[in-house]
Amino acid sequence: MNRISRAVAGLLVLNIVVFAAGYLLPGGRGQVVEAGGLWYPANGHFGLWQVVSYMFLHGDLGHIFFNMFALVSFGTILEREWGAGRFLLFYFLCGVGAGLIQTGINWQEFDGLHARLVAAGLTPSTISTLLADGGGQMPSDPAAKAALFELYGIYATPMVGASGAIYGLLVAFGFLHPNAKLALMFVPVPIAAKFFIPGLLLLDLFSGVTGFSIFGAGVAHFAHLGGALIGFLLMLLWRHRHSPSLPVFNHEGHE
């Protein structure tokens, strides 16, 4: 593999340092996530800086491994074609956009669930107390109880990970190198980027709409799609300014 480009190396080191800090600092991972994860805006832990800081936090070793592998694999090529400044602008716009889009989806879902609970007889103040305390007198109606658990999941689960920015990089790579072959883990036959990347996005859309995810529980699918959308729009804006395509690129895994 060619040497990692400078901006990608900086992002890689920063992500690894933050991940390690979650295990080495006295407050542990909980303190790091509380400060840097992207919380639902109604939660007291929410801060505006989190639309950036959440990109440097990861749930577990597998999460950071696949994201960083993709960052190095695709990001190095894109940075060499664009330069560090343009690459970093693209990366952060995709990551921030992904976080905002997922937050917007969460907001819509939160409002719908909140309305259902009010219709079931819970007052807004009771709902706020249950969310803030993480417990209390639960409604007896099973449907209302399920809605409350779902509401609490949105309220109390911060978003972490660079996946939104990574999906933007995937779209950019596919836009510039549509015929590049991707050799994927668990898939013995190389697949052209122009087929693989749309297929991956369709899987995310299916999982986000149906709730059935082959990627595992707790995945912010609309953040993936949001990062991809921002990346696509940026590539349309920059479509006349990119470098000639590279012929082939092999990638050993993805998240």
JOPEPE-V427844 format. One line per field, one symbol per residue. phi: phi as a letter, one per 30 degrees, with the letter a starting at -180 (. if undefined). Layout:
phi->???
This chain:
phi->.dddddddddddddddddddddccdedidedddddcddddedddddbddddcdddccbdaddddddddddeddddddddddcjdddddededddddedddddddddddddddddddddddjddedddddddddilkdddddedddddddddddddccdcbjceddddddeddddddbdcdccccdibdcebdedcddddddddddedddcicbddjdidddddedddddddddddddcdccddedddbbcbcaac
